[in-house]
Amino acid sequence: MSNVLLDYMKNRFINELVSPSKKSLKPGPVVTISRDYGCPAKRIAGMLSSALNRKELENNSHFHWHWIGKEILDESAKELNLNPTILKQIANKEQSGVVNEIVMSLSHKYYPGDQKIKKTIGEVIRTFAEQGHVIIVGRGGVSIARDIPDSLHIKLQAPVEWRINDVSKKQQIMLTDARRKIEELDAHRDQIRQFFEGKNVNDSAYDVVFNYMTLDEEDIVTTILQLMESKNLI
């Protein structure tokens, strides 16, 4: 998937500066998927993109769907001349004081500032969303692309006790460690959404919320496809 994604980014985004005059008159279609830790959104995104591409092929369409996640931050890091790991750390931090501590520990001569990082990550995500035929996993996608009419916003969640047991089993770690990990990563993901939204994002921001504990992955993907058809996204 990595090579396909890199080609996709190169051909459609890396060499493009999206100005108002170049933006599509009808941005999208785009699907965003947010999730609680322990709900494998990347697997859903992969299954969904494969199903969408089969439909496009059946319809003799030239469109091709891709899903993207942390690669968005990698591309933002290129634009800012920052290490992607450092950029991810900064984007995940809530307090500017923590950001300053990270910055002080760096040897970079150029640091663009917290606001420019926020602006650049947002612009990269927005560019993908406006170009369309893309599934954005996490990274505050719902906050940045919510106003695009041709969009569908999904959240995957499950009861915390179920996620604790599932993560403990899959990662072969103690239940207490799984709980700690889930609490930390859920908090970080909330911070990312707040980072772009400027306030808490509740479930009303999403078009549909799926309970990963009670639904099969195939059922989730099938329902998403039906919703996309009803919204004329495909």
C-alpha positions as CSV (number, residue, x, y, z in Angstrom):
1,M,0.0,0.0,0.0
2,S,2.9,2.4,0.8
3,N,4.1,2.6,-2.8
4,V,0.6,3.2,-4.2
5,L,0.0,5.9,-1.6
6,L,3.3,7.6,-2.2
7,D,2.6,7.7,-6.0
8,Y,-0.9,9.0,-5.2
9,M,0.5,11.8,-3.1
10,K,3.2,12.7,-5.6
11,N,0.9,12.8,-8.6
12,R,-2.0,14.6,-7.0
13,F,-0.6,16.7,-4.1
14,I,3.1,17.1,-3.7
15,N,3.7,19.2,-6.8
16,E,0.4,21.2,-6.4
17,L,-0.1,24.4,-4.6
18,V,-3.9,24.6,-4.2
19,S,-5.0,28.2,-4.7
20,P,-8.6,29.4,-4.7
21,S,-8.6,29.5,-8.5
22,K,-7.4,25.9,-8.7
23,K,-9.7,24.3,-6.2
24,S,-12.4,22.0,-7.4
25,L,-15.8,23.7,-7.8
26,K,-17.3,20.6,-6.1
27,P,-14.9,19.3,-3.5
28,G,-15.0,15.7,-2.4
29,P,-16.3,13.1,-2.1
30,V,-14.5,12.3,1.1
31,V,-15.0,9.9,4.0
32,T,-13.5,10.5,7.4
33,I,-13.2,7.8,10.0
34,S,-12.5,8.6,13.7
35,R,-12.1,5.9,16.3
36,D,-11.5,5.0,19.9
37,Y,-8.3,3.2,20.5
38,G,-8.8,-0.5,20.0
39,C,-11.2,-0.1,17.1
40,P,-9.1,-0.8,14.0
41,A,-10.1,2.0,11.6
42,K,-7.3,1.3,9.2
43,R,-8.7,-2.2,8.5
44,I,-12.2,-0.7,7.9
45,A,-10.7,1.9,5.6
46,G,-8.8,-0.7,3.6
47,M,-11.9,-2.9,3.2
48,L,-13.9,0.2,2.3
49,S,-11.5,1.5,-0.3
50,S,-11.3,-2.0,-1.9
51,A,-15.1,-2.2,-2.1
52,L,-15.4,1.3,-3.5
53,N,-12.8,0.5,-6.2
54,R,-14.6,-2.7,-7.2
55,K,-17.8,-0.5,-7.7
56,E,-15.8,2.1,-9.7
57,L,-14.5,-0.7,-11.9
58,E,-17.9,-2.2,-12.4
59,N,-19.2,1.3,-13.4
60,N,-16.2,1.7,-15.8
61,S,-15.2,4.8,-13.8
62,H,-11.7,6.3,-13.9
63,F,-11.9,7.2,-10.2
64,H,-9.8,5.4,-7.7
65,W,-10.2,5.5,-3.9
66,H,-7.3,5.6,-1.4
67,W,-7.2,5.8,2.3
68,I,-4.6,7.8,4.3
69,G,-3.7,8.2,7.9
70,K,-0.4,9.2,9.5
71,E,1.0,9.9,6.1
72,I,-0.7,13.3,6.3
73,L,1.6,14.3,9.1
74,D,4.6,13.0,7.1
75,E,3.7,15.3,4.2
76,S,3.2,18.2,6.6
77,A,6.6,17.5,8.0
78,K,8.1,17.8,4.5
79,E,6.4,21.2,4.1
80,L,7.8,22.4,7.4
81,N,11.2,20.8,7.2
82,L,10.6,19.0,10.5
83,N,11.1,15.4,11.5
84,P,7.7,13.6,11.2
85,T,8.0,12.0,14.7
86,I,8.6,15.4,16.3
87,L,5.7,16.9,14.3
88,K,3.4,14.1,15.6
89,Q,4.5,14.7,19.1
90,I,3.8,18.4,18.8
91,A,0.4,17.8,17.2
92,N,-0.5,15.5,20.0
93,K,0.3,18.0,22.8
94,E,-2.4,20.1,24.4
95,Q,-0.4,22.6,26.3
96,S,1.8,25.1,24.5
97,G,4.3,24.9,27.4
98,V,4.8,21.2,26.5
99,V,5.3,22.2,22.9
100,N,8.0,24.7,23.9
101,E,9.8,22.0,25.9
102,I,9.9,19.8,22.8
103,V,11.1,22.7,20.6
104,M,13.9,23.7,23.1
105,S,15.2,20.1,22.9
106,L,15.6,20.2,19.1
107,S,18.6,21.2,17.1
108,H,16.5,22.6,14.2
109,K,17.5,26.1,13.3
110,Y,14.1,26.7,11.9
111,Y,10.9,26.3,13.9
112,P,7.7,27.6,12.3
113,G,5.7,27.9,15.5
114,D,2.7,26.0,16.8
115,Q,0.1,28.0,14.8
116,K,1.9,27.3,11.5
117,I,2.1,23.6,12.3
118,K,-1.6,23.6,12.9
119,K,-2.3,25.5,9.8
120,T,-0.1,23.3,7.6
121,I,-1.5,20.0,8.8
122,G,-5.0,21.4,8.3
123,E,-4.2,22.5,4.8
124,V,-2.7,19.2,3.8
125,I,-5.8,17.3,5.2
126,R,-8.1,19.8,3.5
127,T,-6.2,19.4,0.2
128,F,-6.8,15.6,0.2
129,A,-10.4,16.1,1.2
130,E,-11.1,18.6,-1.6
131,Q,-9.4,16.5,-4.2
132,G,-11.8,13.8,-3.3
133,H,-12.1,10.0,-3.5
134,V,-10.2,9.6,-0.3
135,I,-10.8,8.1,3.1
136,I,-9.1,10.0,5.9
137,V,-8.4,8.0,9.1
138,G,-8.1,10.2,12.2
139,R,-6.0,13.3,12.3
140,G,-9.0,15.6,13.0
141,G,-10.5,14.9,9.6
142,V,-14.0,15.4,10.7
143,S,-13.2,18.9,12.0
144,I,-11.5,19.9,8.8
145,A,-13.8,18.4,6.2
146,R,-17.2,18.6,8.0
147,D,-18.4,21.5,5.8
148,I,-17.8,19.6,2.5
149,P,-21.3,18.6,1.2
150,D,-20.0,15.5,-0.5
151,S,-18.7,13.9,2.7
152,L,-19.5,11.2,5.2
153,H,-18.2,11.2,8.7
154,I,-17.8,7.9,10.6
155,K,-16.8,7.1,14.2
156,L,-15.9,3.6,15.5
157,Q,-16.3,3.1,19.2
158,A,-16.8,0.3,21.7
159,P,-17.2,0.0,25.5
160,V,-13.9,0.7,27.3
161,E,-14.0,-2.6,29.2
162,W,-14.4,-4.5,25.9
163,R,-11.5,-2.6,24.4
164,I,-9.3,-3.2,27.4
165,N,-9.8,-7.0,27.2
166,D,-9.4,-7.0,23.4
167,V,-6.2,-4.9,23.5
168,S,-4.8,-7.0,26.4
169,K,-5.4,-10.2,24.4
170,K,-4.1,-9.0,21.0
171,Q,-1.0,-7.3,22.4
172,Q,-0.4,-9.8,25.1
173,I,-0.2,-7.2,27.9
174,M,-1.7,-7.0,31.4
175,L,-5.2,-5.6,31.7
176,T,-3.9,-2.7,33.8
177,D,-1.4,-1.8,31.0
178,A,-4.1,-2.0,28.4
179,R,-6.3,0.3,30.4
180,R,-3.5,2.8,30.8
181,K,-2.7,2.7,27.1
182,I,-6.3,3.1,26.1
183,E,-6.8,6.1,28.4
184,E,-3.7,7.8,27.2
185,L,-4.4,7.3,23.5
186,D,-8.1,8.2,23.7
187,A,-7.0,11.4,25.4
188,H,-4.4,12.2,22.7
189,R,-7.0,11.6,20.0
190,D,-9.4,14.0,21.7
191,Q,-6.6,16.6,21.8
192,I,-5.9,16.2,18.1
193,R,-9.6,16.9,17.3
194,Q,-9.6,19.9,19.7
195,F,-6.3,21.0,18.1
196,F,-8.2,21.6,14.9
197,E,-11.7,22.3,16.1
198,G,-10.8,24.5,19.0
199,K,-13.5,22.8,21.2
200,N,-14.7,19.4,22.2
201,V,-16.1,17.3,19.3
202,N,-19.0,15.2,20.4
203,D,-20.8,12.5,18.5
204,S,-23.2,14.9,16.8
205,A,-20.3,15.9,14.5
206,Y,-20.5,12.4,12.9
207,D,-23.1,11.1,10.5
208,V,-23.0,7.7,12.0
209,V,-21.4,6.0,15.0
210,F,-20.7,2.2,14.9
211,N,-20.3,0.0,17.9
212,Y,-17.3,-2.2,17.0
213,M,-18.2,-4.6,19.8
214,T,-21.5,-5.6,18.4
215,L,-21.0,-5.3,14.6
216,D,-19.0,-7.3,12.1
217,E,-16.5,-5.4,10.0
218,E,-18.3,-6.6,6.8
219,D,-21.6,-5.2,8.2
220,I,-19.9,-1.8,9.0
221,V,-18.4,-1.5,5.5
222,T,-21.7,-2.6,3.8
223,T,-23.6,0.1,5.8
224,I,-21.1,2.7,4.9
225,L,-21.4,1.9,1.3
226,Q,-25.2,2.1,1.5
227,L,-24.9,5.5,3.2
228,M,-22.5,6.7,0.5
229,E,-25.0,5.7,-2.2
230,S,-27.9,7.4,-0.4
231,K,-25.8,10.6,-0.2
232,N,-24.8,10.3,-3.9
233,L,-21.1,10.0,-3.1
234,I,-20.7,7.0,-5.3
